Amino acid sequence: MSIWEVILAFVVVVLMLVALLANVLVLMCFLYSADIRKQVPGLFILNLTFCNLLMTVSNMPLTLAGIIYKSQPGGDQICHTVGFLETFLTTNSMLSMAALSIDRWIAVVFPLSYHSKMRYRDAALILSYMWLHSVSFPIVAASLSWVGFHHLYASCTLYNKRPEDRTQFVIFTGVFHTLSFLLSLIVLCFTYLKVLKVARFHCKRIDVITMQTLVLLVDIHPSVRERCLEEQKRRRQRATKKISTFIGTFILCFAPYVITRLVELSSVVPINSHWGIISKCLAYSKVVSDPFVYSLLRNQYKKTWKDIINKILKRSSINSSALTSESHNRNILQLNE
């Protein structure tokens, strides 16, 4: 193995471990908190976490094996199954992010009618469509034998070995990325920019009220005035940062891989094998970032996972103190004897 391959293998191992821990923690929060389970977006986050966990335990290990051994890991049946899962899970996770953005859009732009427009039944219908949409592409690919081990990405993924099917495969790949990556990106940009517009409008209204209050309060201390102005500035930046994170991580993680797949089909520009694996690792990094972007850094999830950790630590401390007292009692008994 070259130094590049060692580094890439190490990166995949780190991504696997962090993704597993973070997504399991999100799942624990969902199971632990009744309030999180009651919320409609919780269904989309649960679906996204399910996709991320399956990707972590099925696709990442085979990519790691592909980097190390530079050949197809396992038999054809295993590779075809993992390639099927990769196509399904990637599409499903993209659509889950689009569904979460639609939920935020309805909640912010139509707050009074949110509970009538986004019910559990509506979320279940959206989830059903997402699964049908996601499973249709790998079914077509598997039926046409367009799934296999691709050395450029060291992964079991969409791959055409027959030159006579090249035109059909190019069309299929273009349609697949249009109806997964591009469709989700358009939905994300449309919904979150609408949310940002509403957020800025409300910020302006609050700013006007704040400035009017500061003008009326002539005797206010300069430090209080300074804090009010700083909070006003932070409030304007908060929504922009969040929305930039949602859209930015989606583009940063998925765009290099999608563009590489499309450039590869043109056969005009030769693609370095190391870049192919790097672009795949960037796509895998979305599995790592999703738990933090959509769940763990939110106040409700933060409080829940802190409660879980405290409960575990408290229980372990109680057990250790019980063991200590028990051993102490035994020592006393032995001395008395």
Secondary structure, DSSP 8 states (H G I E B T S, - for coil): --HHHHHHHHHHHHHHHHHHHHHHHHHHHHHH-HHHHHSTHHHHHHHHHHHHHHHHHHHHHHHHHHHHHSS--S-HHHHHHHHHHHHHHHHHHHHHHHHHHHHHHHHHHSGGGHHHHS-HHHHHHHHHHHHHHHHHHHHHHHHTT-EEEETTTTEEEE----GGGHHHHHHHHHHHHIIIIIHHHHHHHHHHHHHHHHHHHHHHHHHHHHHHHHHH-TT--HHHHHHHHHHHHHHHHHHHHHHHHHHHHHHHHHHHHHHHHHHHHHTSS---HHHHHHHHHHHHHHHHHHHIIIIITSHHHHHHHHHHHHHHHHHHHHHHHHHHHHHHHHHHHHHH-
